[in-house]
Amino acid sequence: MRIDRSVIAKHVVQRSRFFAALVPVASLEAMEEVLKERRRACRQANHHCWACRVRDTDGTLREASRDDGEVGHPGRVLLEVLRKYDLEGALVVSRVFGGVKLGVGGVSRAFRDAAEKVVAALAAGRER
């Protein structure tokens, strides 16, 4: 299913704030513009991790993800969420550090929970 509109959700874990955004994109090359927009929207964020799934003109599904220096491979975690729901588009989660280290597992869980929250918001908008 293609992401047809932008959706944003906020998730808080031990004072760290995670801003998750699902964004429609046409190509992997368009991710740079999406990241610029997310960096402008979340200026305080230390990391902007992302995953993207898009189809080429020949119908081939292309995937990519980036951790942006964050521990726990959150880019891969975000890509797993897109695959789980068979979504095509971009998923970006920006983290504003709250002063408490979450550890590798905690970071992965927090990014996954933020991604699940924004996917739920997308689904809720379609049910209306």
Secondary structure, DSSP 8 states (H G I E B T S, - for coil): -B--S-EEEEEEETTEEEEEEEE--SSGGGHHHHHHHHHHHTTT-SEEEEEEEEE-TTS-EEEEEE-TT-TT-HHHHHHHHHHHTT-BEEEEEEEE--S---HHHHHHHHHHHHHHHHHHHHHHHHH-
